[in-house]
Amino acid sequence: MPMNSFFIEEYTTLDNEECIRTVARLSDEIFDVTTGNIRINKRLRHKNSLLILIAYTQDNRTPVGFKIGYEDTETLFYSWLGGVLPTYRGHGIASALMRHQHTRIAEMGYPKVETRTRNRYKSMLILNIKHGFNIIGTQFSKNDVKIILQKTIAPATSTRDNKGQD
């Protein structure tokens, strides 16, 4: 699949039910678990600066990947969940979603982005490191270890920096 054979749509609210259903379906298939619309809505409903990205095939608008993040603090954006369907991996979709998210984070004025992954998701760990993330710690939970990664985002003209300056 050539790089230009997919496109990314951006959502910033939970108002679009089809968006939430699409993310839940993708998540279920990618992670082989039942995520469900309720879990997504519950996790995201009170988050500031919500950013949901969905990658679709250009030809038939098939959703093939997604990335979700939100404000953790005023200076930190948290990239919570994302992935690409196994049959579409290796075509640059995850990298494109990450680049799109980081561009938007810079535009929103966040100087840092953080994410967490597990050692069993080696391809995600490698992708994050390739895109400039550094491992800053670990978190132990439920017989598992999460790897905490953080990246400094290059500044962009920020809507936050320009508030009230007309």
Secondary structure, DSSP 8 states (H G I E B T S, - for coil): --GGGEEEEEE-SS--HHHHHHHHHHHHHHHTS--HHHHHHHHHTT-SS-EEEEEEETTT--EEEEEEEEEEETTEEEEEEEEE-GGGTTSSHHHHHHHHHHHHHHHHT-SEEEEEEETT-HHHHHHHHHTT-EEEEEEEETTEEEEEEEEE------TTTTTT--
